[in-house]
Amino acid sequence: MEFFRIHRDIPFMRHALVLNAVSLITFILAVFFLVHKGLHLSVEFTGGTVMEVSYQQAADLEKAREAIAKLGYGEVQVQNFGSSRDVIIRVPVHKDVKPAEQSAKVMEALKADDPGVELRRTEFVGPQVGNELLTGGLKALGFVILGIVIYLSVRFEWKYAVAGIIANLHDMVIILGFFAFFQWEFSLAVLAAVLAVLGYSVNESVVIFDRIRETFRRQRKMNAHQIIDHAITSTISRTIITHASTQAMVLSMLLFGGETLHNFALALTIGICFGIYSSVFVAAAIAMWLGVKREDLVKSRKEHDPDDPNAGAVV
């Protein structure tokens, strides 16, 4: 499906060197902030007090957040679950306050605004549980990356595979770098968004690489630069349709999803934007720097059966 077709190829690769330099600088800065500032981990990873409370009417989450924020416990998660009257509160560990005292003060603050609020359940999530969640999340991330590496290695020639792997890792590190620089809270939902972006980005790279291989077979008079430009230009309509529809949904979550979905949608927004960029100016450009050419799609004469009358045929 195409909304439009561009009849003259856009010279993307003419600016590849400058844009790759920008990508490299951004990547290095992301790594720097990850190392020196680190991620601001949520209660799910660090441990803390989890409370479930019930209101007699629909809960005002913003009012509840403001009341709890005055206690000085840091960034507290307040969100609905089940119904608009049921609320779950996650309070980070505070070294000077015991969990029981912490939950009691939270209830006092909530009752000051609404005497009808009731405590349904409270429990303390220890650092050990948080470490287990963090370890499990990192394992999941590692398995996804390994799966992408295996898929690209099987699906494409090594030059394409290397370019695709670098582009996907580029997207992941930059998302984490944003969260480290701005110290946005990194939760399980954000980790899920990073995993989703990895799959989303590799799909875009695969589409462009498939079109490059197809163009190499069909256009014999073009050089590698021209073929890559033609392949990217011919997929622009598809890219706009796919990414615009996806970003519209993510933007609605970012603007109207409230505090619960904000960081999740924020990670997806960054990932989608850099996913488009990396597929064109990182993956395709790296494939070009690695010297991708028509011969990469053709088996060498030695690999053919000498008795085969078609041995040595060129695709």
C-alpha positions as CSV (number, residue, x, y, z in Angstrom):
1,M,0.0,0.0,0.0
2,E,1.3,3.4,-1.0
3,F,0.0,6.9,-0.4
4,F,2.4,8.4,-2.8
5,R,5.5,7.4,-4.9
6,I,8.6,9.4,-5.3
7,H,10.0,9.1,-8.8
8,R,13.4,10.6,-8.1
9,D,15.6,8.9,-5.6
10,I,16.6,11.0,-2.5
11,P,20.4,11.0,-2.0
12,F,20.3,9.8,1.6
13,M,23.8,8.3,1.5
14,R,25.3,11.6,0.4
15,H,24.9,12.7,4.0
16,A,25.7,9.4,5.6
17,L,29.1,10.4,7.0
18,V,27.8,13.4,8.9
19,L,24.8,11.7,10.2
20,N,26.8,8.7,11.3
21,A,29.1,11.0,13.2
22,V,26.1,12.5,14.9
23,S,24.9,8.9,15.8
24,L,28.3,8.0,17.2
25,I,28.4,11.1,19.4
26,T,24.9,10.5,20.6
27,F,25.7,6.9,21.4
28,I,28.9,7.8,23.3
29,L,27.0,10.4,25.3
30,A,24.3,7.8,26.1
31,V,27.0,5.4,27.4
32,F,28.6,8.2,29.4
33,F,25.4,9.1,31.2
34,L,24.6,5.4,31.8
35,V,28.0,4.9,33.4
36,H,28.2,8.1,35.4
37,K,24.6,8.8,36.3
38,G,23.0,5.4,36.0
39,L,19.3,4.6,35.8
40,H,16.8,5.8,38.3
41,L,15.3,2.4,39.1
42,S,11.7,2.1,40.3
43,V,10.4,0.5,43.5
44,E,10.0,-2.8,41.5
45,F,13.8,-3.0,41.3
46,T,15.0,-1.3,44.4
47,G,12.3,-2.6,46.9
48,G,9.9,-0.6,49.0
49,T,6.4,-0.6,50.5
50,V,3.4,-1.6,48.3
51,M,-0.1,-0.5,49.5
52,E,-3.6,-1.1,48.2
53,V,-6.2,1.4,49.3
54,S,-9.9,1.8,48.4
55,Y,-12.0,4.9,48.1
56,Q,-15.8,5.3,48.4
57,Q,-15.9,7.1,45.1
58,A,-13.5,7.5,42.1
59,A,-10.1,8.3,43.4
60,D,-8.4,11.6,42.6
61,L,-4.9,10.3,41.8
62,E,-3.3,13.7,41.4
63,K,-4.6,14.8,44.7
64,A,-3.2,11.6,46.3
65,R,0.2,12.1,44.7
66,E,0.4,15.6,46.0
67,A,-0.5,14.5,49.6
68,I,2.1,11.7,49.6
69,A,4.8,13.9,48.0
70,K,4.7,16.2,51.0
71,L,6.0,13.3,53.1
72,G,9.4,13.5,51.2
73,Y,9.7,9.9,50.3
74,G,10.8,10.6,46.8
75,E,9.1,9.5,43.6
76,V,6.0,7.5,44.7
77,Q,3.9,5.5,42.2
78,V,0.1,6.0,42.5
79,Q,-2.2,4.3,40.0
80,N,-5.6,2.6,39.6
81,F,-6.0,-1.1,39.4
82,G,-9.2,-3.1,38.9
83,S,-11.6,0.0,39.2
84,S,-11.4,3.7,39.6
85,R,-11.9,3.4,43.3
86,D,-9.0,1.0,43.9
87,V,-5.5,2.4,44.1
88,I,-2.1,0.8,44.4
89,I,0.7,2.9,45.9
90,R,4.4,2.0,45.7
91,V,6.7,3.9,48.1
92,P,10.5,3.6,47.7
93,V,12.7,2.5,50.6
94,H,13.6,5.3,53.0
95,K,16.6,4.5,55.2
96,D,15.3,6.6,58.2
97,V,11.8,5.2,58.2
98,K,10.6,1.7,58.9
99,P,8.1,0.2,56.4
100,A,5.2,0.0,59.0
101,E,5.8,3.7,59.9
102,Q,6.0,4.6,56.3
103,S,2.6,3.0,55.4
104,A,1.0,4.6,58.5
105,K,2.2,8.1,57.5
106,V,0.9,7.6,53.9
107,M,-2.5,6.6,55.2
108,E,-2.6,9.7,57.5
109,A,-1.8,11.9,54.5
110,L,-4.5,10.3,52.4
111,K,-7.2,10.4,55.2
112,A,-6.5,14.1,55.7
113,D,-7.8,14.7,52.2
114,D,-10.5,11.9,52.2
115,P,-11.5,10.3,55.5
116,G,-13.3,7.5,53.7
117,V,-10.2,5.9,52.3
118,E,-9.5,2.4,53.6
119,L,-6.3,0.3,53.6
120,R,-6.8,-3.1,52.0
121,R,-3.3,-4.5,51.9
122,T,0.2,-3.5,52.6
123,E,3.5,-5.4,52.1
124,F,7.2,-4.7,51.9
125,V,9.1,-5.6,48.8
126,G,12.7,-6.3,49.9
127,P,15.8,-5.4,47.9
128,Q,16.4,-9.1,47.3
129,V,13.1,-9.3,45.4
130,G,13.9,-6.2,43.5
131,N,17.3,-7.6,42.5
132,E,15.7,-10.8,41.3
133,L,13.3,-8.7,39.1
134,L,16.2,-6.6,37.8
135,T,18.2,-9.8,37.0
136,G,15.2,-11.4,35.3
137,G,14.6,-8.2,33.2
138,L,18.3,-8.1,32.1
139,K,18.1,-11.8,31.2
140,A,15.0,-11.1,29.1
141,L,16.8,-8.2,27.4
142,G,19.8,-10.4,26.7
143,F,17.7,-13.2,25.2
144,V,15.9,-10.8,22.9
145,I,19.2,-9.3,21.7
146,L,20.6,-12.8,21.2
147,G,17.5,-13.8,19.2
148,I,17.8,-10.8,17.0
149,V,21.5,-11.5,16.4
150,I,20.7,-15.1,15.4
151,Y,17.8,-14.1,13.2
152,L,19.8,-11.4,11.3
153,S,22.7,-13.7,10.9
154,V,20.6,-16.4,9.3
155,R,18.3,-14.0,7.3
156,F,21.0,-11.9,5.7
157,E,24.6,-12.0,4.5
158,W,27.1,-11.0,7.2
159,K,27.4,-7.4,6.1
160,Y,23.7,-6.8,6.4
161,A,23.6,-8.7,9.7
162,V,26.4,-6.7,11.3
163,A,24.8,-3.4,10.2
164,G,21.3,-4.5,11.6
165,I,22.7,-5.6,14.9
166,I,24.7,-2.4,15.4
167,A,21.6,-0.3,14.5
168,N,19.4,-2.2,17.0
169,L,21.9,-1.9,19.9
170,H,22.2,1.8,18.9
171,D,18.5,2.3,19.5
172,M,18.5,0.5,22.9
173,V,21.5,2.3,24.3
174,I,20.1,5.7,23.3
175,I,16.7,5.1,25.0
176,L,18.5,4.1,28.2
177,G,20.8,7.1,27.8
178,F,17.8,9.4,27.7
179,F,16.4,7.9,30.9
180,A,19.8,8.1,32.6
181,F,20.4,11.8,31.6
182,F,16.9,13.0,32.7
183,Q,16.7,10.6,35.6
184,W,13.3,9.4,34.5
185,E,12.1,6.4,36.5
186,F,13.0,3.1,34.9
187,S,10.4,0.5,35.6
188,L,9.3,-2.9,34.3
189,A,6.9,-1.1,31.9
190,V,9.9,0.9,30.5
191,L,11.9,-2.3,30.1
192,A,8.9,-3.8,28.2
193,A,9.0,-0.7,25.9
194,V,12.7,-1.2,25.2
195,L,12.0,-4.8,24.3
196,A,9.2,-3.7,22.0
197,V,11.4,-1.1,20.3
198,L,14.1,-3.7,19.6
199,G,11.6,-5.8,17.7
200,Y,10.1,-2.7,16.0
201,S,13.5,-1.4,14.9
202,V,14.7,-4.7,13.5
203,N,11.5,-5.0,11.4
204,E,12.3,-1.7,9.7
205,S,15.9,-2.7,9.0
206,V,14.7,-6.0,7.5
207,V,12.3,-4.2,5.1
208,I,15.0,-1.9,3.9
209,F,17.6,-4.7,3.6
210,D,15.2,-6.8,1.6
211,R,14.5,-3.9,-0.8
212,I,18.3,-3.3,-1.2
213,R,18.8,-7.0,-2.1
214,E,15.9,-6.9,-4.5
215,T,17.2,-3.7,-6.2
216,F,20.7,-5.2,-6.5
217,R,19.1,-8.0,-8.6
218,R,16.9,-5.8,-10.7
219,Q,19.1,-2.7,-11.3
220,R,22.5,-3.7,-12.8
221,K,23.6,-0.2,-13.9
222,M,23.4,1.4,-10.4
223,N,26.3,1.5,-8.0
224,A,25.9,0.6,-4.3
225,H,25.1,4.2,-3.2
226,Q,22.4,4.6,-5.8
227,I,20.9,1.2,-5.0
228,I,20.7,2.0,-1.3
229,D,19.2,5.4,-2.0
230,H,16.6,3.8,-4.4
231,A,15.7,1.1,-1.8
232,I,15.1,3.6,1.0
233,T,13.2,6.1,-1.2
234,S,10.9,3.3,-2.5
235,T,10.0,2.3,1.1
236,I,9.3,5.9,2.3
237,S,5.5,5.6,1.8
238,R,5.3,2.3,3.7
239,T,7.5,3.8,6.5
240,I,5.3,6.9,6.8
241,I,2.1,4.8,7.0
242,T,3.5,2.3,9.6
243,H,5.3,4.8,11.8
244,A,2.6,7.5,11.7
245,S,-0.1,5.1,12.7
246,T,2.0,3.6,15.5
247,Q,3.2,7.0,16.8
248,A,-0.4,8.3,16.8
249,M,-1.4,5.5,19.2
250,V,1.8,6.0,21.4
251,L,1.2,9.7,21.4
252,S,-2.3,9.2,22.7
253,M,-0.9,7.1,25.6
254,L,1.7,9.8,26.3
255,L,-0.8,12.6,26.4
256,F,-3.9,11.0,27.9
257,G,-2.6,7.8,29.5
258,G,-1.7,9.5,32.8
259,E,1.2,8.9,35.1
260,T,0.9,5.1,34.8
261,L,1.6,5.0,31.0
262,H,3.8,8.1,30.7
263,N,7.3,6.6,30.9
264,F,6.2,3.6,28.9
265,A,4.9,5.8,26.1
266,L,7.9,8.1,26.4
267,A,10.3,5.2,25.9
268,L,8.3,4.0,22.8
269,T,8.3,7.5,21.4
270,I,12.1,7.8,21.6
271,G,12.5,4.3,20.3
272,I,10.2,4.8,17.3
273,C,11.9,8.1,16.3
274,F,15.4,6.7,16.6
275,G,14.3,3.4,15.0
276,I,13.4,5.2,11.8
277,Y,16.6,7.1,11.9
278,S,18.9,4.1,12.6
279,S,17.3,1.9,9.9
280,V,18.2,4.5,7.3
281,F,21.3,6.3,8.5
282,V,22.9,3.7,10.7
283,A,22.0,0.2,9.3
284,A,21.9,1.1,5.6
285,A,25.0,3.4,6.0
286,I,27.0,0.8,7.8
287,A,26.1,-1.8,5.2
288,M,27.5,0.7,2.6
289,W,30.7,1.3,4.6
290,L,31.2,-2.5,4.9
291,G,31.2,-2.6,1.1
292,V,28.0,-4.4,0.3
293,K,27.8,-5.2,-3.4
294,R,26.0,-7.3,-6.0
295,E,28.5,-10.1,-5.7
296,D,27.5,-10.7,-2.1
297,L,24.3,-12.1,-3.4
298,V,26.0,-14.5,-5.8
299,K,27.6,-17.8,-4.8
300,S,31.2,-18.2,-6.0
301,R,31.9,-20.5,-8.9
302,K,33.6,-23.0,-6.6
303,E,30.5,-23.6,-4.6
304,H,28.6,-24.8,-7.7
305,D,28.6,-28.4,-9.0
306,P,31.1,-28.5,-11.9
307,D,28.7,-30.7,-13.8
308,D,25.9,-28.1,-13.4
309,P,25.4,-26.4,-16.8
310,N,24.3,-23.3,-15.0
311,A,27.4,-23.1,-12.9
312,G,28.8,-19.6,-12.8
313,A,25.6,-18.0,-13.8
314,V,25.1,-14.5,-12.5
315,V,22.0,-13.3,-10.7
